[in-house]
Amino acid sequence: MRTLILGFALFLGAEAVAAAPALAPAPRQVAIYNDSDFALVQLQARAPKTKPWTFELLGKHSVGVGRPGKAAMPPGTVCVYDLLATFDDGHRQQMLAVNTCKAGTIKFSR
């Protein structure tokens, strides 16, 4: 009887795990460095050669002058993005077809 109850309990536990929704993968963190004379206040990404800037990578954060930071890339296996950095003086820097999976730091400068 105990074996039957234990087997049934294990079966229910396995069913609960199988029915649980999968957790969304965490964003991939990419190292960035602000080598400009102005704070980097917004960093956006999009698939190469598309129109809308679809991803905001800094959230509510900014990267100060001469400071390193992290950009939260969208989860998934896509590596190449166009990037648009906006600085606190209003100027923008666009980088096209950046491989964000490549080791190293993405450097923004003026």
C-alpha positions as CSV (number, residue, x, y, z in Angstrom):
1,M,0.0,0.0,0.0
2,R,2.8,2.4,0.9
3,T,4.5,1.7,-2.4
4,L,1.3,2.5,-4.3
5,I,0.8,5.8,-2.4
6,L,4.4,6.7,-2.9
7,G,4.3,5.9,-6.6
8,F,1.1,8.0,-7.0
9,A,2.7,10.9,-5.2
10,L,5.8,10.8,-7.4
11,F,3.5,10.6,-10.5
12,L,1.6,13.7,-9.3
13,G,4.9,15.6,-8.6
14,A,6.2,14.7,-12.1
15,E,2.9,15.9,-13.7
16,A,3.1,19.2,-11.8
17,V,6.6,19.8,-13.0
18,A,5.7,18.9,-16.6
19,A,2.7,21.3,-16.5
20,A,4.6,24.2,-15.0
21,P,5.3,27.0,-17.4
22,A,8.9,27.3,-18.6
23,L,10.9,30.2,-17.2
24,A,11.8,32.9,-19.7
25,P,15.5,33.0,-20.4
26,A,17.4,35.9,-18.8
27,P,18.7,38.7,-21.0
28,R,22.3,38.4,-22.1
29,Q,24.6,41.0,-20.5
30,V,27.1,42.7,-22.8
31,A,29.9,45.0,-21.6
32,I,29.8,48.5,-22.8
33,Y,32.1,51.5,-22.2
34,N,31.3,55.2,-22.5
35,D,34.4,56.9,-23.9
36,S,32.6,60.1,-24.8
37,D,32.4,63.5,-23.1
38,F,28.7,63.0,-22.3
39,A,26.6,60.6,-20.3
40,L,25.1,57.8,-22.3
41,V,21.4,58.0,-21.4
42,Q,19.8,55.6,-23.9
43,L,20.9,52.5,-25.8
44,Q,18.6,50.9,-28.3
45,A,19.0,47.9,-30.6
46,R,17.2,46.5,-33.7
47,A,17.7,43.8,-36.2
48,P,20.1,45.0,-38.9
49,K,18.6,47.1,-41.7
50,T,15.2,47.3,-40.1
51,K,13.3,50.5,-39.3
52,P,12.1,50.6,-35.7
53,W,14.4,50.6,-32.7
54,T,12.7,47.7,-30.9
55,F,14.8,47.1,-27.8
56,E,15.9,49.4,-25.0
57,L,19.1,48.0,-23.5
58,L,19.8,50.2,-20.5
59,G,16.4,50.4,-18.9
60,K,16.3,53.3,-16.4
61,H,20.1,53.4,-16.1
62,S,22.7,55.5,-17.7
63,V,26.4,55.2,-18.2
64,G,28.6,58.1,-17.0
65,V,31.5,59.7,-18.8
66,G,34.5,57.3,-18.8
67,R,32.5,54.6,-17.1
68,P,31.8,50.9,-18.0
69,G,28.3,49.5,-18.0
70,K,26.2,46.5,-19.0
71,A,23.6,46.3,-21.7
72,A,20.8,43.8,-21.4
73,M,20.5,42.2,-24.8
74,P,17.3,40.4,-25.7
75,P,17.3,36.7,-24.9
76,G,17.9,34.3,-27.7
77,T,20.5,33.2,-30.2
78,V,20.6,36.4,-32.3
79,C,24.0,38.1,-32.1
80,V,24.1,40.8,-34.7
81,Y,22.2,44.1,-34.0
82,D,22.3,47.7,-35.1
83,L,22.9,49.9,-32.0
84,L,21.9,53.5,-31.3
85,A,23.4,55.4,-28.4
86,T,21.9,58.7,-27.2
87,F,23.9,61.0,-25.0
88,D,22.7,63.6,-22.5
89,D,23.7,66.5,-24.9
90,G,21.3,65.1,-27.5
91,H,23.8,63.7,-30.0
92,R,23.5,60.1,-31.2
93,Q,26.0,57.5,-32.3
94,Q,24.8,54.6,-34.5
95,M,26.8,51.4,-34.8
96,L,25.7,49.0,-37.5
97,A,25.8,45.2,-37.6
98,V,27.5,44.8,-34.2
99,N,28.2,41.2,-33.1
100,T,27.1,41.3,-29.5
101,C,28.1,37.6,-28.9
102,K,31.8,38.4,-29.6
103,A,33.9,38.7,-26.5
104,G,35.0,42.1,-25.5
105,T,33.6,45.5,-24.7
106,I,31.5,47.7,-27.0
107,K,33.0,51.2,-26.9
108,F,31.0,54.4,-27.5
109,S,33.1,57.5,-28.2
110,R,32.6,60.8,-30.0
